[in-house]
Amino acid sequence: MAAIAAIVFTILMAGLAVFQLALALGAPLGHFAWGGQHRVLPRGLRMGSLVAIPLYGLFSAIMLMRAGVMAAWPDAGWIGPAAWAVVAYMGLGVLVNGISRSLPERFTMTPLAGILFALALTVVLG
């Protein structure tokens, strides 16, 4: 079950990475992210979207390694704590998206963050 959860987590994170890239390139989807205050993100938030992309890759790698789907890097003792950090980050995402003033962000990203949280927790407990 943990392996399936890690793979689904990675697929969803890849989709979010594409979304963040679109935001960084100026797609008018800002009402779904970063508080929803801008339809097209200003430069600073676009940089934030670019920073999010490798983070999503790192989060996915951590989940895949924790589930045993991907070979762990040498001295993999850090993977367990890192996986819990990903769980905490996803839980924070549920909270932050849930209190967003942007209805599109609240109604799309909160459930997605909840799913990512549940998947990450499944991997860590699996």
C-alpha positions in Angstrom: 0.0 0.0 0.0 2.9 2.4 0.8 4.4 1.9 -2.7 1.1 2.7 -4.4 0.6 5.8 -2.1 4.1 7.0 -2.9 3.5 6.6 -6.7 0.2 8.4 -6.6 1.8 11.1 -4.4 4.5 11.6 -7.0 2.0 11.8 -9.9 0.0 14.5 -8.1 3.2 16.4 -7.2 4.3 16.2 -10.9 0.9 17.7 -11.8 1.5 20.5 -9.2 4.9 21.1 -10.6 3.5 21.6 -14.1 0.9 24.0 -12.5 3.7 25.9 -10.7 5.6 26.2 -14.0 2.6 27.6 -15.8 2.2 30.1 -13.0 5.9 31.1 -13.2 5.5 31.5 -17.0 2.6 33.9 -16.5 -0.5 31.7 -16.9 -3.6 33.5 -15.5 -4.2 30.9 -12.9 -3.0 32.8 -9.8 -6.4 32.7 -8.2 -5.7 29.1 -7.5 -2.4 29.7 -5.6 -0.4 32.0 -3.3 -3.5 33.4 -1.6 -5.4 33.9 -4.9 -4.9 37.7 -4.9 -3.3 37.9 -8.4 -4.7 36.3 -11.6 -1.2 36.6 -13.1 1.5 36.3 -10.4 3.9 39.2 -9.8 7.6 38.5 -10.2 8.3 37.5 -6.6 5.5 34.9 -6.5 6.6 33.6 -9.9 10.0 33.0 -8.3 8.3 31.2 -5.5 6.6 29.0 -8.0 9.9 28.2 -9.6 11.4 27.3 -6.2 8.4 25.0 -5.5 9.2 22.8 -8.5 12.4 21.2 -7.2 10.9 21.0 -3.7 8.1 18.9 -5.1 10.7 16.7 -6.8 12.5 16.3 -3.5 9.3 15.5 -1.6 8.5 12.9 -4.2 11.9 11.3 -4.0 11.7 11.2 -0.2 8.3 9.5 -0.4 9.5 7.0 -3.0 12.6 6.2 -1.0 10.6 5.8 2.2 8.2 3.4 0.4 11.1 1.4 -1.1 10.1 2.2 -4.6 13.3 4.1 -5.3 16.7 3.2 -4.0 17.7 5.2 -1.0 20.7 7.5 -1.1 23.7 6.4 0.9 23.3 6.8 4.6 19.5 6.8 4.4 18.9 7.4 8.1 17.6 10.8 7.3 14.7 9.5 5.1 12.4 8.7 8.0 12.6 12.2 9.6 12.5 13.8 6.2 9.3 11.8 5.4 7.7 13.1 8.6 8.7 16.6 7.6 6.9 16.1 4.2 3.8 14.9 6.1 4.0 18.0 8.3 4.4 20.3 5.2 1.4 18.7 3.5 -0.7 19.1 6.7 0.3 22.7 6.9 -0.8 23.0 3.2 -4.3 21.8 4.2 -4.5 24.5 6.8 -3.1 27.3 4.7 -5.3 26.5 1.7 -8.3 26.0 3.9 -8.1 29.5 5.2 -7.4 31.2 1.9 -9.6 34.1 1.0 -9.6 32.8 -2.6 -12.6 30.5 -3.1 -11.0 28.8 -6.1 -7.9 28.1 -4.1 -9.8 26.9 -1.1 -12.1 24.6 -3.0 -9.5 23.0 -5.3 -6.2 23.1 -3.4 -7.5 22.3 0.1 -8.9 18.9 -1.0 -5.7 18.2 -3.1 -3.5 19.1 -0.1 -5.7 16.8 2.0 -5.1 13.9 -0.4 -1.4 14.6 -0.5 -1.3 14.7 3.3 -3.2 11.3 3.5 -0.9 9.8 0.9 2.3 11.0 2.7 0.9 9.7 6.0 0.2 6.4 4.4 3.7 6.1 3.1 5.2 7.0 6.5 3.1 4.6 8.4 3.3 1.9 5.8 
